[in-house]
């Protein structure tokens, strides 16, 4: 007889059998953290390098912009040096001695009118109306009338007490026909003295504000900040006011191109940093040299606004020539500022044009 055996069946619970747990060991975790820190350090270094490069580019751009702007200011003013509206100053007497550019009296302004420019080599005998002058830098004086007449569109209005220039076009016995050059023009702070006329001898001639600009390098932009700055003393109604123009300009050197030809040609025959000392000239001849300056060479030294990390400036910079003809060099400065030299030769259009046959 056959006997059938049945296997006992386990009841089903619906749950999978347990499996062993998976995870990171402490060694694996430390390796992952180390790799992450290395990647983070690399990114931080890359960011820092990019930031330094960006800052260096910004410094260089600002220095270039400052240097070019300073040169443009000087160039534009020199192009207009000696502008006196319709008046030709060749009839004016040459001053016997070097005028004081800080003299704001009417007599002083009229006495200096014949000299469109004058200067002071390396700041020697600097005008008294300047302050904080940087040692070893030149001073440049520019004289002219404004090219904008009072009342013309876009021009500055009349300022009481400021000096104004007026040129006569009236050829009668009281003005151009008098034979006396003092009636050919008027330069005064009083309205009552500005009474010259146009060609019809009836209409009042235009008034142009008279300008004396004294350019120099100051040690500071703001008191005590140590930022060398190109500044300008400007003649106004209350005397001279010093105006900061461009910071970071560290040195200014000027050479004057003199028309020594007889008769004059309108072109410079010789350049010198000090017409006062040219060929050991006597005072009268020195003043004629100043009067016949028809061109100016400008050398500017500009520096970055801030220092560059790890950089030391060991360069020597050439800034034109000294009064004795030797090369004028400055530096090395041995600091962290990067520098650049800007050069230009500017023609004095009004003076050179009058000297041209």
KEKE-3310 file (N, C-alpha, C; in steps of 0.2 Angstrom, whole numbers, plus 5000, padded with zeros to 4 digits):
npx = (5004:5003:5010:5007:5016:5015:5024:5027:5021:5028:5021:5017:5023:5024:5036:5052:5067:5079:5093:5111:5117:5122:5136:5147:5164:5174:5187:5184:5175:5184:5193:5185:5181:5193:5197:5186:5190:5202:5198:5190:5200:5207:5198:5196:5209:5209:5199:5204:5216:5210:5203:5214:5220:5210:5209:5222:5221:5211:5218:5228:5220:5214:5226:5231:5220:5220:5233:5232:5221:5226:5236:5229:5221:5232:5237:5226:5224:5236:5236:5227:5234:5239:5228:5219:5207:5202:5213:5230:5245:5258:5261:5263:5274:5289:5290:5301:5307:5304:5287:5276:5266:5256:5251:5237:5232:5226:5236:5246:5242:5240:5254:5259:5254:5260:5267:5263:5265:5274:5287:5293:5307:5309:5303:5309:5310:5296:5280:5271:5257:5255:5253:5259:5268:5276:5292:5305:5298:5291:5283:5270:5264:5250:5243:5228:5214:5197:5189:5176:5163:5155:5138:5136:5129:5129:5140:5149:5141:5143:5154:5155:5169:5178:5192:5191:5194:5194:5194:5197:5188:5186:5191:5194:5200:5200:5202:5208:5214:5221:5235:5241:5244:5238:5225:5220:5215:5206:5209:5203:5195:5184:5168:5166:5177:5177:5174:5176:5174:5165:5168:5159:5160:5150:5143:5146:5161:5164:5165:5178:5182:5197:5210:5222:5231:5239:5249:5253:5262:5255:5259:5248:5232:5220:5222:5236:5234:5244:5243:5250:5246:5240:5237:5228:5230:5218:5213:5202:5187:5190:5203:5216:5211:5214:5213:5210:5215:5219:5222:5236:5246:5263:5274:5279:5287:5294:5298:5303:5300:5309:5307:5320:5324:5328:5322:5307:5301:5290:5293:5301:5318:5326:5325:5323:5323:5323:5321:5326:5339:5345:5359:5366:5358:5354:5343:5333:5334:5331:5318:5313:5315:5305:5294:5294:5291:5285:5282:5279:5286:5280:5282:5275:5274:5265:5256:5250:5234:5234:5245:5254:5253:5268:5275:5289:5295:5308:5313:5320:5316:5314:5312:5312:5324:5336:5340:5353:5355:5357:5351:5335:5332:5322:5319:5326:5310:5307:5296:5279:5271:5265:5271:5270:5276:5271:5272:5272:5272:5268:5260:5260:5247:5243:5254:5264:5258:5257:5271:5274:5280)
npy = (4994:5011:5025:5042:5056:5072:5089:5100:5117:5133:5147:5162:5178:5190:5198:5203:5194:5199:5210:5213:5229:5244:5257:5271:5270:5276:5279:5281:5292:5302:5303:5308:5320:5326:5327:5336:5347:5350:5353:5365:5373:5375:5382:5393:5399:5401:5411:5421:5424:5429:5440:5448:5450:5457:5469:5474:5477:5487:5497:5500:5505:5516:5524:5526:5533:5545:5550:5553:5562:5572:5577:5581:5592:5601:5603:5608:5620:5627:5627:5638:5648:5665:5670:5684:5689:5700:5708:5711:5708:5712:5725:5728:5732:5723:5715:5721:5713:5697:5694:5693:5680:5679:5691:5701:5713:5726:5734:5725:5714:5719:5722:5710:5705:5703:5691:5676:5663:5657:5650:5640:5632:5616:5621:5632:5647:5649:5654:5664:5662:5648:5632:5618:5613:5600:5594:5597:5598:5605:5622:5629:5643:5650:5662:5670:5676:5671:5661:5662:5673:5685:5684:5676:5661:5648:5652:5658:5668:5686:5690:5698:5709:5701:5700:5706:5706:5716:5720:5732:5737:5748:5761:5774:5791:5790:5777:5763:5772:5781:5780:5776:5762:5759:5762:5752:5741:5734:5729:5725:5726:5733:5738:5750:5753:5745:5750:5750:5748:5740:5738:5748:5758:5761:5750:5741:5732:5715:5706:5697:5685:5687:5676:5668:5654:5643:5630:5616:5603:5595:5589:5582:5577:5578:5586:5579:5566:5560:5558:5562:5576:5584:5601:5617:5634:5646:5662:5672:5682:5685:5684:5671:5654:5638:5623:5606:5595:5582:5567:5557:5561:5563:5570:5584:5591:5604:5610:5624:5630:5641:5654:5661:5667:5680:5689:5684:5667:5659:5646:5635:5637:5633:5623:5624:5621:5632:5647:5659:5656:5654:5654:5662:5674:5692:5701:5708:5702:5689:5690:5693:5681:5673:5679:5675:5661:5648:5635:5621:5608:5594:5584:5571:5562:5548:5539:5523:5522:5514:5503:5488:5472:5463:5470:5480:5496:5498:5506:5518:5534:5545:5562:5573:5586:5595:5612:5614:5606:5592:5576:5573:5564:5553:5543:5527:5523:5513:5508:5501:5506:5506:5515:5527:5536:5551:5560:5575:5587:5604:5616:5633:5641:5655:5663:5658:5659:5673:5676:5671:5675)
npz = (5000:4995:5003:5004:5007:5014:5012:5025:5024:5024:5032:5022:5023:5016:5017:5012:5013:5026:5021:5021:5028:5018:5016:5019:5024:5037:5032:5018:5019:5024:5013:5003:5008:5009:4995:4991:4998:4992:4979:4982:4986:4975:4967:4974:4974:4960:4959:4967:4959:4947:4952:4957:4945:4938:4946:4944:4930:4931:4938:4930:4919:4924:4927:4914:4909:4917:4914:4901:4901:4909:4900:4889:4895:4897:4884:4877:4883:4881:4867:4865:4871:4873:4866:4862:4857:4845:4846:4842:4850:4847:4847:4860:4874:4879:4895:4907:4917:4924:4925:4940:4942:4951:4954:4955:4952:4942:4935:4936:4929:4916:4913:4912:4900:4888:4888:4884:4889:4904:4914:4928:4932:4939:4950:4955:4964:4965:4962:4974:4977:4976:4984:4994:4985:4974:4976:4964:4953:4938:4935:4926:4918:4910:4900:4894:4885:4887:4875:4874:4873:4884:4885:4874:4867:4878:4885:4899:4911:4915:4928:4942:4947:4942:4930:4914:4896:4882:4865:4853:4838:4831:4821:4825:4831:4844:4847:4839:4829:4836:4838:4850:4859:4871:4869:4861:4867:4881:4898:4912:4929:4931:4925:4919:4912:4901:4887:4873:4855:4841:4823:4818:4827:4836:4842:4857:4860:4862:4878:4885:4897:4906:4908:4919:4921:4932:4932:4942:4951:4965:4982:4988:4985:4993:5009:5017:5011:5003:4989:4974:4964:4949:4949:4947:4948:4947:4940:4947:4952:4966:4967:4966:4965:4970:4961:4961:4948:4941:4949:4954:4946:4945:4941:4932:4918:4908:4892:4883:4867:4857:4846:4839:4827:4816:4804:4813:4812:4816:4820:4832:4836:4845:4860:4877:4895:4903:4899:4905:4908:4896:4886:4895:4897:4897:4907:4899:4887:4890:4893:4881:4875:4882:4877:4864:4864:4855:4855:4865:4875:4883:4897:4906:4921:4927:4939:4945:4954:4966:4975:4968:4973:4978:4968:4964:4960:4950:4940:4930:4924:4910:4908:4898:4896:4906:4911:4908:4897:4899:4901:4909:4922:4933:4948:4953:4961:4970:4976:4977:4966:4949:4935:4921:4907:4899:4884:4874:4861:4859:4849:4850:4845:4843:4846:4837:4825:4824:4823:4811:4795)
capx = (5000:5007:5008:5009:5018:5015:5028:5024:5022:5028:5016:5019:5022:5025:5042:5058:5072:5083:5099:5116:5117:5128:5137:5154:5168:5177:5192:5181:5173:5190:5196:5180:5182:5200:5196:5182:5194:5207:5194:5188:5206:5209:5193:5197:5215:5208:5195:5209:5220:5206:5202:5220:5221:5205:5211:5227:5218:5207:5223:5231:5216:5214:5232:5231:5215:5222:5238:5229:5217:5230:5240:5224:5220:5238:5237:5221:5226:5242:5234:5224:5238:5240:5222:5216:5201:5205:5219:5237:5249:5264:5263:5264:5281:5291:5292:5309:5308:5298:5281:5273:5259:5251:5249:5230:5231:5225:5242:5250:5239:5242:5261:5261:5250:5264:5270:5258:5267:5281:5287:5298:5311:5310:5299:5314:5307:5289:5275:5269:5250:5254:5255:5260:5271:5280:5299:5308:5293:5290:5277:5268:5259:5247:5238:5224:5207:5192:5187:5169:5162:5150:5132:5136:5125:5133:5146:5148:5139:5147:5156:5157:5175:5183:5196:5189:5197:5190:5198:5193:5188:5184:5197:5194:5205:5200:5203:5213:5217:5225:5242:5243:5242:5234:5218:5218:5212:5205:5209:5201:5190:5179:5164:5167:5183:5176:5169:5178:5168:5166:5169:5154:5162:5144:5141:5151:5164:5163:5169:5180:5185:5204:5212:5228:5231:5246:5249:5259:5261:5255:5260:5242:5225:5217:5227:5238:5233:5249:5242:5252:5240:5240:5232:5229:5228:5214:5212:5194:5185:5193:5210:5217:5208:5218:5208:5213:5213:5220:5226:5241:5251:5268:5279:5278:5293:5292:5304:5300:5303:5309:5309:5326:5326:5327:5315:5304:5298:5285:5295:5306:5324:5329:5321:5326:5319:5323:5323:5329:5346:5348:5365:5367:5355:5353:5335:5329:5334:5327:5310:5311:5314:5299:5289:5294:5290:5280:5280:5280:5286:5277:5283:5271:5274:5258:5257:5244:5231:5236:5251:5253:5256:5274:5279:5294:5297:5316:5314:5322:5311:5317:5307:5315:5330:5337:5342:5360:5354:5357:5344:5332:5329:5319:5319:5320:5307:5308:5289:5274:5267:5268:5271:5270:5278:5267:5275:5269:5275:5262:5262:5256:5245:5242:5260:5268:5255:5259:5278:5275:5280)
capy = (5000:5017:5031:5049:5061:5080:5093:5106:5123:5139:5153:5168:5184:5196:5202:5200:5192:5204:5210:5217:5236:5246:5263:5273:5269:5282:5281:5283:5298:5306:5304:5312:5327:5329:5329:5342:5353:5352:5357:5371:5377:5377:5387:5399:5402:5404:5417:5426:5427:5433:5446:5452:5452:5462:5475:5477:5480:5493:5501:5502:5509:5522:5527:5528:5538:5551:5553:5556:5568:5578:5579:5585:5598:5606:5604:5612:5627:5629:5629:5644:5653:5671:5672:5690:5691:5703:5712:5709:5711:5713:5732:5729:5732:5717:5717:5722:5708:5692:5696:5689:5678:5679:5698:5701:5720:5728:5736:5719:5710:5723:5722:5703:5703:5701:5685:5671:5658:5658:5644:5639:5625:5612:5625:5637:5654:5647:5660:5663:5660:5641:5629:5611:5611:5594:5596:5595:5598:5612:5626:5632:5649:5651:5668:5671:5678:5666:5661:5663:5680:5686:5685:5671:5655:5643:5655:5660:5675:5691:5689:5705:5709:5697:5703:5705:5709:5719:5722:5737:5736:5755:5764:5782:5794:5788:5769:5761:5777:5786:5779:5774:5755:5758:5763:5747:5736:5736:5724:5728:5723:5738:5738:5757:5754:5741:5754:5750:5747:5736:5742:5753:5763:5762:5744:5739:5726:5709:5706:5690:5685:5686:5670:5666:5647:5641:5623:5613:5596:5596:5583:5579:5579:5581:5587:5573:5559:5558:5557:5568:5578:5590:5606:5623:5640:5650:5669:5674:5688:5686:5682:5664:5648:5632:5618:5599:5593:5575:5564:5552:5564:5563:5575:5588:5594:5608:5613:5629:5631:5648:5657:5665:5669:5687:5690:5678:5662:5655:5639:5635:5636:5630:5621:5624:5621:5638:5653:5664:5655:5652:5658:5667:5680:5697:5701:5710:5696:5683:5692:5692:5673:5671:5682:5671:5654:5646:5628:5618:5600:5592:5577:5569:5555:5547:5532:5519:5525:5510:5499:5482:5467:5460:5474:5485:5500:5500:5509:5526:5538:5551:5567:5579:5589:5600:5618:5613:5601:5585:5572:5574:5557:5552:5536:5522:5525:5507:5507:5497:5509:5506:5522:5528:5543:5554:5566:5579:5594:5608:5622:5639:5643:5662:5666:5656:5662:5680:5676:5669:5681)
capz = (5000:4995:5008:5002:5013:5012:5015:5028:5020:5029:5030:5019:5027:5012:5018:5009:5018:5027:5018:5025:5027:5014:5018:5018:5030:5039:5027:5012:5020:5024:5007:4999:5011:5006:4988:4991:5000:4986:4973:4984:4987:4968:4965:4978:4971:4953:4960:4969:4954:4943:4956:4956:4938:4937:4950:4940:4924:4933:4940:4923:4915:4928:4926:4907:4908:4921:4911:4894:4903:4911:4894:4885:4898:4896:4877:4875:4886:4877:4860:4866:4875:4870:4863:4864:4853:4838:4847:4841:4855:4845:4849:4868:4876:4883:4902:4909:4922:4924:4929:4945:4940:4957:4954:4952:4951:4935:4932:4935:4923:4910:4912:4910:4895:4882:4889:4884:4894:4907:4919:4933:4931:4945:4955:4958:4964:4964:4964:4981:4978:4976:4990:4994:4978:4975:4975:4958:4947:4935:4935:4919:4918:4903:4900:4888:4886:4886:4868:4874:4875:4888:4881:4868:4869:4881:4888:4906:4912:4918:4935:4945:4950:4938:4925:4907:4891:4877:4859:4849:4830:4829:4818:4825:4834:4851:4848:4834:4826:4841:4838:4856:4860:4876:4867:4856:4870:4888:4902:4918:4933:4931:4919:4917:4908:4895:4883:4866:4850:4835:4817:4817:4832:4840:4846:4861:4858:4866:4884:4886:4904:4906:4912:4921:4924:4934:4933:4946:4955:4973:4985:4990:4982:4999:5014:5020:5008:4999:4982:4970:4959:4945:4951:4943:4951:4942:4942:4947:4955:4972:4967:4964:4968:4967:4959:4959:4941:4940:4954:4952:4941:4950:4939:4926:4916:4902:4888:4879:4860:4856:4839:4839:4821:4814:4807:4816:4807:4819:4822:4837:4834:4851:4866:4884:4901:4907:4894:4909:4908:4889:4884:4900:4894:4901:4909:4893:4881:4893:4892:4874:4874:4885:4873:4858:4865:4850:4856:4872:4875:4890:4900:4912:4925:4930:4943:4947:4961:4972:4974:4966:4977:4975:4963:4966:4954:4950:4934:4929:4919:4907:4907:4894:4897:4911:4908:4905:4891:4901:4901:4916:4924:4940:4950:4954:4967:4975:4979:4973:4961:4942:4932:4914:4905:4893:4881:4869:4859:4858:4846:4853:4838:4842:4846:4832:4819:4823:4821:4804:4790)
cpx = (5004:5004:5011:5010:5018:5020:5025:5026:5022:5023:5019:5018:5022:5031:5048:5063:5077:5090:5104:5116:5123:5129:5145:5158:5171:5183:5189:5178:5178:5193:5191:5180:5188:5200:5192:5186:5199:5204:5192:5194:5208:5204:5194:5204:5213:5204:5200:5213:5216:5204:5208:5221:5216:5207:5217:5225:5215:5212:5226:5227:5215:5220:5232:5226:5217:5228:5236:5225:5221:5234:5235:5222:5226:5238:5232:5222:5231:5240:5231:5228:5240:5234:5220:5211:5204:5211:5226:5242:5256:5266:5264:5272:5283:5293:5299:5311:5302:5293:5279:5266:5254:5248:5242:5228:5230:5231:5247:5248:5241:5249:5263:5258:5254:5266:5264:5259:5273:5281:5293:5301:5312:5307:5304:5310:5300:5285:5272:5261:5249:5256:5256:5263:5276:5287:5301:5304:5292:5283:5276:5263:5256:5242:5235:5217:5202:5190:5179:5167:5156:5143:5131:5132:5130:5139:5144:5145:5144:5148:5159:5164:5180:5186:5193:5193:5193:5195:5194:5194:5187:5191:5196:5199:5206:5202:5209:5217:5221:5232:5245:5240:5237:5226:5215:5214:5210:5206:5208:5196:5183:5175:5165:5172:5182:5171:5172:5172:5170:5167:5165:5155:5156:5143:5147:5154:5163:5168:5171:5184:5192:5206:5219:5228:5238:5246:5255:5257:5261:5256:5254:5236:5221:5222:5229:5237:5238:5249:5244:5247:5242:5235:5233:5226:5224:5212:5204:5193:5188:5200:5211:5214:5212:5213:5212:5210:5213:5225:5231:5246:5257:5273:5277:5285:5291:5298:5300:5304:5303:5311:5314:5328:5324:5327:5312:5301:5292:5286:5300:5313:5328:5324:5325:5321:5319:5326:5327:5337:5349:5353:5367:5364:5354:5345:5331:5329:5331:5320:5308:5311:5308:5293:5289:5294:5284:5278:5282:5281:5284:5279:5280:5273:5268:5259:5250:5241:5233:5242:5249:5257:5262:5278:5283:5296:5304:5318:5317:5319:5315:5311:5311:5322:5331:5339:5349:5360:5355:5351:5342:5329:5327:5319:5326:5317:5306:5301:5285:5270:5270:5266:5272:5272:5274:5271:5271:5272:5269:5264:5257:5253:5245:5249:5264:5265:5257:5267:5279:5275:5274)
cpy = (5006:5022:5037:5053:5068:5084:5099:5113:5129:5144:5159:5174:5190:5200:5198:5198:5198:5204:5214:5224:5238:5254:5265:5272:5275:5284:5284:5291:5304:5308:5309:5319:5330:5331:5335:5348:5355:5356:5364:5376:5380:5382:5394:5403:5405:5410:5423:5429:5431:5440:5451:5455:5458:5469:5478:5480:5487:5498:5504:5506:5516:5527:5530:5534:5545:5554:5556:5562:5574:5581:5583:5591:5603:5607:5609:5620:5630:5631:5636:5650:5659:5673:5679:5693:5694:5707:5708:5712:5712:5721:5733:5729:5726:5719:5717:5716:5703:5694:5691:5687:5678:5687:5699:5708:5721:5730:5729:5714:5713:5722:5715:5701:5701:5694:5679:5665:5660:5652:5645:5632:5622:5616:5630:5644:5654:5653:5658:5661:5652:5638:5621:5608:5605:5596:5593:5594:5605:5615:5629:5637:5650:5657:5668:5674:5672:5666:5662:5670:5681:5687:5680:5665:5650:5645:5657:5667:5680:5689:5695:5704:5705:5701:5701:5709:5711:5722:5727:5735:5743:5759:5772:5784:5792:5781:5767:5766:5782:5785:5777:5767:5754:5759:5757:5741:5738:5729:5727:5724:5727:5738:5745:5758:5749:5745:5755:5747:5742:5741:5748:5759:5765:5756:5742:5733:5721:5709:5698:5690:5683:5680:5669:5659:5646:5634:5620:5606:5597:5589:5579:5581:5582:5581:5580:5566:5556:5556:5563:5570:5584:5595:5612:5629:5645:5657:5670:5681:5690:5684:5675:5659:5642:5626:5611:5597:5585:5572:5559:5555:5566:5569:5578:5592:5597:5610:5618:5630:5638:5650:5662:5668:5677:5688:5683:5673:5659:5648:5640:5633:5632:5628:5621:5624:5627:5644:5658:5662:5653:5657:5663:5674:5685:5698:5703:5705:5690:5684:5691:5685:5671:5673:5678:5664:5652:5639:5626:5610:5599:5585:5576:5562:5554:5540:5529:5522:5521:5506:5492:5477:5463:5464:5479:5489:5502:5503:5516:5529:5544:5556:5573:5580:5594:5606:5618:5609:5594:5582:5572:5567:5557:5545:5533:5524:5519:5506:5502:5500:5508:5513:5522:5535:5545:5560:5569:5585:5598:5614:5628:5643:5651:5665:5664:5659:5670:5681:5674:5675:5681)
cpz = (5000:5000:5005:5008:5010:5016:5019:5025:5026:5027:5027:5022:5023:5013:5015:5014:5020:5023:5022:5023:5023:5017:5017:5025:5031:5035:5021:5013:5021:5018:5003:5002:5009:4999:4987:4993:4995:4981:4975:4984:4980:4965:4968:4975:4964:4954:4962:4964:4949:4946:4956:4949:4936:4940:4946:4934:4926:4935:4934:4919:4918:4927:4919:4906:4911:4917:4904:4896:4905:4905:4890:4888:4896:4889:4875:4877:4882:4870:4860:4869:4870:4866:4866:4860:4847:4839:4845:4846:4853:4847:4856:4869:4880:4890:4903:4913:4921:4928:4935:4943:4945:4958:4951:4951:4944:4931:4931:4930:4916:4908:4910:4903:4889:4882:4889:4888:4898:4912:4924:4933:4938:4951:4958:4958:4963:4966:4971:4982:4977:4983:4989:4987:4979:4972:4968:4952:4944:4936:4928:4920:4911:4904:4893:4890:4884:4878:4868:4877:4879:4884:4876:4871:4872:4885:4895:4907:4915:4926:4938:4949:4947:4933:4918:4902:4885:4871:4855:4841:4827:4827:4819:4830:4841:4853:4844:4831:4830:4840:4845:4858:4866:4875:4863:4860:4877:4892:4909:4922:4933:4924:4915:4912:4902:4891:4876:4862:4845:4829:4816:4822:4836:4845:4850:4860:4864:4872:4884:4893:4903:4911:4913:4924:4926:4936:4937:4949:4962:4976:4987:4986:4987:5004:5017:5017:5004:4992:4978:4965:4955:4947:4947:4948:4946:4945:4942:4950:4962:4973:4964:4968:4965:4967:4957:4952:4940:4945:4951:4947:4946:4948:4933:4924:4909:4899:4884:4872:4858:4849:4840:4833:4820:4807:4809:4811:4810:4821:4827:4834:4839:4856:4872:4889:4905:4902:4898:4909:4901:4887:4889:4899:4899:4902:4903:4888:4884:4892:4885:4872:4876:4880:4866:4858:4860:4851:4863:4872:4883:4891:4906:4915:4929:4934:4944:4954:4967:4970:4971:4970:4974:4970:4966:4960:4954:4944:4935:4923:4916:4905:4904:4896:4903:4907:4905:4899:4893:4902:4908:4917:4932:4941:4950:4961:4972:4979:4975:4968:4954:4939:4924:4912:4899:4890:4875:4867:4856:4854:4849:4847:4838:4842:4839:4825:4819:4821:4814:4799:4786)
residu = (UNK:UNK:UNK:UNK:UNK:UNK:UNK:UNK:UNK:UNK:UNK:UNK:UNK:UNK:UNK:UNK:UNK:UNK:UNK:UNK:UNK:UNK:UNK:UNK:UNK:UNK:UNK:UNK:UNK:UNK:UNK:UNK:UNK:UNK:UNK:UNK:UNK:UNK:UNK:UNK:UNK:UNK:UNK:UNK:UNK:UNK:UNK:UNK:UNK:UNK:UNK:UNK:UNK:UNK:UNK:UNK:UNK:UNK:UNK:UNK:UNK:UNK:UNK:UNK:UNK:UNK:UNK:UNK:UNK:UNK:UNK:UNK:UNK:UNK:UNK:UNK:UNK:UNK:UNK:UNK:UNK:UNK:UNK:UNK:UNK:UNK:UNK:UNK:UNK:UNK:UNK:UNK:UNK:UNK:UNK:UNK:UNK:UNK:UNK:UNK:UNK:UNK:UNK:UNK:UNK:UNK:UNK:UNK:UNK:UNK:UNK:UNK:UNK:UNK:UNK:UNK:UNK:UNK:UNK:UNK:UNK:UNK:UNK:UNK:UNK:UNK:UNK:UNK:UNK:UNK:UNK:UNK:UNK:UNK:UNK:UNK:UNK:UNK:UNK:UNK:UNK:UNK:UNK:UNK:UNK:UNK:UNK:UNK:UNK:UNK:UNK:UNK:UNK:UNK:UNK:UNK:UNK:UNK:UNK:UNK:UNK:UNK:UNK:UNK:UNK:UNK:UNK:UNK:UNK:UNK:UNK:UNK:UNK:UNK:UNK:UNK:UNK:UNK:UNK:UNK:UNK:UNK:UNK:UNK:UNK:UNK:UNK:UNK:UNK:UNK:UNK:UNK:UNK:UNK:UNK:UNK:UNK:UNK:UNK:UNK:UNK:UNK:UNK:UNK:UNK:UNK:UNK:UNK:UNK:UNK:UNK:UNK:UNK:UNK:UNK:UNK:UNK:UNK:UNK:UNK:UNK:UNK:UNK:UNK:UNK:UNK:UNK:UNK:UNK:UNK:UNK:UNK:UNK:UNK:UNK:UNK:UNK:UNK:UNK:UNK:UNK:UNK:UNK:UNK:UNK:UNK:UNK:UNK:UNK:UNK:UNK:UNK:UNK:UNK:UNK:UNK:UNK:UNK:UNK:UNK:UNK:UNK:UNK:UNK:UNK:UNK:UNK:UNK:UNK:UNK:UNK:UNK:UNK:UNK:UNK:UNK:UNK:UNK:UNK:UNK:UNK:UNK:UNK:UNK:UNK:UNK:UNK:UNK:UNK:UNK:UNK:UNK:UNK:UNK:UNK:UNK:UNK:UNK:UNK:UNK:UNK:UNK:UNK:UNK:UNK:UNK:UNK:UNK:UNK:UNK:UNK:UNK:UNK:UNK:UNK:UNK:UNK:UNK:UNK:UNK:UNK:UNK:UNK:UNK:UNK:UNK:UNK:UNK:UNK:UNK:UNK:UNK:UNK:UNK:UNK:UNK:UNK:UNK:UNK:UNK:UNK:UNK:UNK:UNK:UNK:UNK:UNK:UNK:UNK:UNK:UNK:UNK:UNK:UNK:UNK:UNK:UNK)
# end
